[in-house]
Amino acid sequence: MNLTSLNTKSKIIAAGAVGFLIIVVLLLAIGARDPQKPPIDQTTTQNTFPTPAIKSNFIVPPTTLPANQQPSINQKKQAILSKAISNNSGDVMLIQNSNYNIKYVTSADIFFVTLYNEPLQDFKNSATKWFLDQGLTQNDLCLLNVRFRLATNGLAKNNPNFSSLPTGC
């Protein structure tokens, strides 16, 4: 192999590389243009975002309780928690029977009412009455973290419109 042959091969390789780069750049430029999208209007300087539609019947829950209600509800909650029948690592069992149980989960600051049998609404009302009998008002019940849940998938399947919120909230 002589020097002239090597120089010619280098020129061919360089020309091929340059040609390849030109083709890649052209393909990228053509691909960047989307013929389906209209061109962006550069004259508008204001960002316009769609306004989300909010249902008129949607109520945003308060993130904090009003100052005049906070101590009363907390005092009532502490009175309820003092009636615990068992405490298992922060999960406080308040009521346990064959139809429902009421448990307070300390780490999540929530009361869970688990319903085991039908008629669900009757047992949900019974558990709600228990809370009201402890000195809570209906408004207090709505402000506390109280959630109803079903013990089995069968109950959920038979009651697809079951609400996890207390009745009246």
C-alpha positions as CSV (number, residue, x, y, z in Angstrom):
1,M,0.0,0.0,0.0
2,N,1.4,3.3,-1.0
3,L,0.8,6.8,0.4
4,T,-1.3,7.9,-2.6
5,S,-3.7,5.0,-2.2
6,L,-4.1,5.8,1.6
7,N,-4.7,9.5,0.8
8,T,-7.4,8.7,-1.7
9,K,-9.2,6.3,0.7
10,S,-9.1,9.0,3.4
11,K,-10.7,11.5,1.0
12,I,-13.5,9.0,0.1
13,I,-14.2,8.3,3.8
14,A,-14.3,12.0,4.7
15,A,-16.6,12.7,1.7
16,G,-18.9,9.9,2.8
17,A,-19.0,11.1,6.4
18,V,-19.8,14.6,5.3
19,G,-22.6,13.3,3.0
20,F,-24.0,11.2,5.8
21,L,-24.0,14.2,8.1
22,I,-25.8,16.4,5.5
23,I,-28.5,13.7,5.1
24,V,-29.0,13.4,8.9
25,V,-29.3,17.2,9.3
26,L,-31.8,17.4,6.4
27,L,-33.9,14.5,7.9
28,L,-33.9,16.1,11.3
29,A,-34.9,19.5,9.9
30,I,-37.8,17.9,7.9
31,G,-38.8,15.7,10.9
32,A,-38.9,18.8,13.2
33,R,-41.6,20.4,11.0
34,D,-45.0,18.8,11.7
35,P,-47.3,19.5,8.8
36,Q,-50.4,18.8,11.0
37,K,-49.6,21.6,13.5
38,P,-50.3,25.2,12.5
39,P,-47.4,27.6,12.9
40,I,-47.0,29.2,16.3
41,D,-48.2,32.8,16.4
42,Q,-45.1,34.7,17.5
43,T,-47.0,38.0,17.9
44,T,-48.8,36.9,21.1
45,T,-46.6,37.4,24.2
46,Q,-49.2,36.4,26.7
47,N,-49.4,32.7,27.8
48,T,-52.9,31.3,27.4
49,F,-53.9,28.2,29.3
50,P,-57.3,26.6,29.2
51,T,-59.4,27.4,32.3
52,P,-60.3,24.1,34.0
53,A,-64.0,23.5,34.2
54,I,-65.2,23.2,37.8
55,K,-68.5,21.6,38.5
56,S,-70.9,23.9,40.2
57,N,-71.9,21.3,42.8
58,F,-68.2,20.6,43.7
59,I,-67.3,21.7,47.2
60,V,-63.6,22.2,48.1
61,P,-63.1,20.9,51.7
62,P,-61.4,23.3,54.1
63,T,-57.7,22.5,54.7
64,T,-57.8,23.8,58.3
65,L,-60.6,24.0,60.8
66,P,-61.9,27.4,61.9
67,A,-60.1,28.5,65.1
68,N,-63.3,28.6,67.1
69,Q,-64.1,24.9,66.3
70,Q,-60.7,23.4,66.6
71,P,-60.4,22.9,70.3
72,S,-64.0,21.6,70.7
73,I,-63.5,19.0,68.0
74,N,-60.1,17.9,69.3
75,Q,-61.4,17.7,72.9
76,K,-64.3,15.6,71.6
77,K,-61.9,13.4,69.6
78,Q,-59.7,12.8,72.7
79,A,-62.8,11.9,74.8
80,I,-63.8,9.4,72.1
81,L,-60.2,7.9,72.0
82,S,-60.2,7.5,75.8
83,K,-63.0,4.9,75.4
84,A,-60.7,2.5,73.5
85,I,-61.3,-1.2,74.0
86,S,-57.8,-2.0,72.7
87,N,-54.7,-0.2,71.4
88,N,-52.5,-2.1,68.9
89,S,-49.4,-0.1,68.0
90,G,-51.4,3.1,67.5
91,D,-54.5,1.6,66.0
92,V,-57.2,2.2,68.6
93,M,-60.2,-0.1,68.5
94,L,-63.3,1.7,69.7
95,I,-66.2,-0.5,68.8
96,Q,-66.2,-4.1,67.6
97,N,-69.3,-6.2,66.9
98,S,-70.5,-8.6,64.2
99,N,-71.9,-5.8,62.0
100,Y,-69.1,-3.2,62.1
101,N,-66.1,-2.0,63.9
102,I,-64.7,1.5,64.5
103,K,-61.0,2.0,64.6
104,Y,-58.9,5.1,64.9
105,V,-55.5,5.0,63.1
106,T,-53.2,7.4,64.8
107,S,-50.5,7.6,62.1
108,A,-53.1,8.7,59.5
109,D,-55.4,10.6,62.0
110,I,-58.5,8.9,60.7
111,F,-61.4,7.0,62.0
112,F,-62.2,3.9,59.9
113,V,-65.6,2.2,60.2
114,T,-65.6,-1.2,58.6
115,L,-69.0,-2.6,57.7
116,Y,-69.3,-6.4,57.6
117,N,-73.0,-7.1,56.8
118,E,-76.0,-5.9,55.0
119,P,-78.2,-3.8,55.2
120,L,-75.2,-1.5,55.0
121,Q,-77.2,1.7,55.4
122,D,-78.6,0.5,58.7
123,F,-75.2,-0.4,60.1
124,K,-73.7,2.8,58.7
125,N,-76.5,4.8,60.5
126,S,-75.8,2.8,63.7
127,A,-72.1,3.7,63.6
128,T,-72.9,7.3,62.8
129,K,-75.3,7.4,65.8
130,W,-72.5,6.0,68.0
131,F,-70.3,9.0,67.0
132,L,-73.2,11.4,67.7
133,D,-73.8,9.7,71.1
134,Q,-70.2,10.5,72.0
135,G,-71.0,14.3,71.8
136,L,-70.2,15.0,68.2
137,T,-72.6,17.1,66.1
138,Q,-73.3,16.2,62.5
139,N,-71.0,19.1,61.5
140,D,-68.2,17.7,63.7
141,L,-68.6,14.3,62.1
142,C,-68.2,15.9,58.7
143,L,-65.1,17.8,59.8
144,L,-63.4,14.8,61.4
145,N,-61.6,12.3,59.2
146,V,-64.2,9.5,59.3
147,R,-64.4,7.0,56.5
148,F,-66.6,4.0,56.0
149,R,-65.3,1.0,54.2
150,L,-66.7,-2.4,53.2
151,A,-65.1,-5.6,54.6
152,T,-65.4,-7.7,51.5
153,N,-65.4,-7.4,47.8
154,G,-68.8,-9.0,47.7
155,L,-70.3,-6.2,49.7
156,A,-68.6,-3.6,47.4
157,K,-69.9,-5.5,44.3
158,N,-73.5,-5.6,45.6
159,N,-73.3,-1.9,46.6
160,P,-71.5,0.0,43.8
161,N,-72.9,3.4,44.9
162,F,-71.8,3.1,48.5
163,S,-70.3,6.3,49.8
164,S,-67.3,6.2,52.2
165,L,-68.3,9.5,53.8
166,P,-70.6,9.7,56.8
167,T,-74.3,10.1,56.0
168,G,-75.1,13.8,55.5
169,C,-71.6,14.9,54.7
